[in-house]
Amino acid sequence: MSEKVDTEWRHFSALAAVLIFDALFLGVAPEGPWDDPGFSRGMIGMAGLAFAYVAWYRFTFRRRGLIPWLDLWENPERTAKLEMAIAAIVLFLAWAAGDPLQPFLPDPTGLVLTLVGLLIALQSAYVLLSIGPLSDDETT
C-alpha cells in the first residue's frame, strides 16, 4: 500500500479548473435549495477546491489518498517552511477578499480563504513541531 503508483491526477485538475472557473467567473448554477444560485455557486466552487486538493495529492505523492503523512515527504523541513509562506499568502488574500475586494466577490470568500489559510498553517506547524521539539529522535 505504501508503493508509489503512477496515479492519474490530470482528470481531477481539469475538473477542478472548470468548476472553480465556473464558480468565480461564469456563474452557471441551478437555483439550489433556497432559490439562491449563490449557494449553488459556492458548492460548485467548494467541489472544485476538493478536486484540486485530490489532484495536488496525487501529483505530489504519486499515490491515492488524502492525508499527507509525514513519512511521504522528501524534505519535510523545507516543505513545511514553504507551506507556512503559502499560508501567509492565502491569509493575505483572505484579507483582500474580505476588505478591498469585497464588492467584487461573494460575501463568504474571505471566510473560506481564511479557513484554507489556517488549515495550511496548522499542517505546517504540525510538521515543524513533529520534526523539531516534539521529535522522537534522541540525538540531541
Secondary structure, DSSP 4 states (H G I P E B T S, - for coil): --S------HHHHHHHHHHHHIIIII-----TTTT-HHHHHHHHHHHHHHHHHHHHHHHHHSSS-S---GGG-SSHHHHHHHHHHHHHHHHHHHHHHHTTTGGGS-TTHHHHHHHHHHHHHHHHHHHHHHHTTT-S----
